[in-house]
């Protein structure tokens, strides 16, 4: 059943291949989970306005905007002054793109490689995208015979339409809302590059000429994450990559991503991923 803040919700598919979810909310909502995952995500806003933090920037997302989030990028949505909104979220993995895209997989994934995570298309292209999205939602809602064929084809149509536009056009720039947002983005980029080093809030505040209290408060307000949570999530995310892609020992990985206590690393990793580092490595390579 929808939560009290939700008027409508429909979904189709599975995280192992492709998944589509439509939600219309009437009340305030902020994403509760600190979020990154091993599949691609597209967020499309049908109505309302949202704040979206992705990787190292906070964006104001408006009706008709597309948000492209690559695998393992930290992201979080927050509300603006307007509580109600209507959105569609799409997930898919590498296997989906390989199967549906074939030799064109790289083209279909090109929207995820743009400098800006938010793509604001001109009106004509917005209408094309809106038509694709609304048809997909209508099929999922009413479930006519063969509706299962539509979501996968619609995802490919959406990616192709956006990729073709971006091949020949620069997307409209999405500017930082305020100088403060730009400053917090600088802090986030520093954390993304130096997470493996000893980092304290006071030291970062001094580096960026901000008081520790103000930095702590504004970091949470702008990104949706506390300073310490963001740093820990970034370290765990990198540890996942190394567990999956390297042969380094778990102790070596813990140290290389900034944990100075092996036991603390294991407990933190399990709290966030719901499995131990050893279990994650085994599962990711099976």
Secondary structure, DSSP 8 states (H G I E B T S, - for coil): ---TTEEEEEEEE-TTSEEEEEEEESS-----S-B--SSEEEEEEEESEEEEEETTEEEEEETT-EEEE-TT--EEEEE-S---EEEEEEEE-HHHHHHHHGGGHHHHHGGGGSSSSEE---HHHHHHHHHHHHHHHHHHHH--TTTHHHHHHHHHHHHHHHHHHHHH--------SSHHHHHHHHHHHHHHHHTTS---HHHHHHHTT--HHHHHHHHHHHHSS-HHHHHHHHHHHHHHHHHHH----HHHHHHHTT-S-HHHHHHHHHHHHSS-HHHHHHHHT-
